[in-house]
Amino acid sequence: MRSEWKMGGAVGLSALSAIWGWFGWLAVLWIFCMVADYATGTAVACKRGKWSSATARGGIWGKLGSMIVVLVSVGLDLGIGLILTEIEALPFPYTVLLSPIVLSWYILTEMGSILENAGALGAPMPDFLVRWIAALQRRVERMGEE
């Protein structure tokens, strides 16, 4: 029975990869990070005895705002792609540029928050991991400025 589940999972993930490609998996990772951040933030609030529905709603509103920003970046990528299809001399096909940068920035931000929450829950925190996420986030911000 286990081999059928493994095969089904492999086929399913392969099909999703064929449909979504790397960009789709980046979006899936971002959604997973948002859920994990919300869950760990809720756990920290419960541990401290400070859970508040108003604060929880604020977190959800913030996540909704980030979804809007990502959708705007996708819209800009689509618009840029439409404009660039009219330029015949372009040596490469344009698919996406802004969306992966925005998604990467949000993923790193969420991961940093997840690490903070894990530390507040009592997990030992490797300093190098915190530094790497901060360094990667700075690099993504520089990519957006170039």
C-alpha angles and dihedrals in degrees: 000000000000094000090056090053091048092048092046091049093049092049091047094050091045091052091049090049090052091050100039104027120194093315092058091051089051089056091047090052090051092051090048090050092049091052092045092049092050092047095048092044089052090049091052092049091049091048090053092045090239102111110146129181090215091055091045090052089049089056091050091049089052091051089049089052091053090051089055091051090051091049090051090051090050089050091050090050090051091049093048089048092053092049094046093051086071091059104084095184093063106121095211139038114254115225110149137342112149099042097060090048092050092045092048091050092050092046092053091046091051092046090052090051091047089053091050090050092048089052091050088052089057102261115146108249121218106222092213091060093053090047093048094052091048091048092048091049091052089050092051090050090052090049089056091053096050 
